[in-house]
Each structure stands twice: as structure tokens, then as C-alpha cells.
Amino acid sequence: MIEVIQNYKELKKNMGNLINKSGYKNSFLAEKIGMQPTLFSVKKQRGNWSDDEMEKILVLIENEELEDYYFGELLREKEKEETINYSEFKREMGWK
């Protein structure tokens, strides 16, 4: 469950990058979600999207290429976490 929350936070943090990678103009997306372009730009810079705003934007910009980009960002974030190798894992689990 914690991972779901962490992934959501990471998604929210990366919304500006995802919007940039999508190729859509801010003004177009702002219009589509019913927001003033200036407010959209401010929210994009600050990353203070509401859940509904994020959902509306993702419905518009989501595609396979963007998903690949985001997945790569998640993997880069995971690289910073402490890991163990398979031998250590087996030892911790008590496997032979």
C-alpha cells in the first residue's frame, strides 16, 4: 500500500515533465480541462494539481510512449533505494 502512495507522489511530482513530453501545448490542455491557461502554467510549475485535474490531464495525454518515459523515471528513482542480491535474500528468508 505504501508503494501506491509513493508512486502517486512521484506521478504528481512528474506531471510537468509528462505534460512537456506529451507534446501538447499548455493552452490546449488548459482549455480541455476547463482551466485558464495562466492558472494551468502556475500549477504545472508548482505541481499542486488536484486529483481530478491530474486525472483529466492523464486521460488526454496518456499513450504508450509517455508510459514508457514515466516507467523509466520510476526505475531511476528505485535505483536510489537500498537493495540486496539474491544470495542475501535467500539467507534472510532462511532458504538453502
Secondary structure by P-SEA (a helix, b strand, c coil): caaaaaaaaaaaaaaaaaaaaacccaaaaaaaacccaaaaaaaaaaccccaaaaaaaaaacccaaaaaaaaaaaaaaaaacccccaaaaaaaaccc
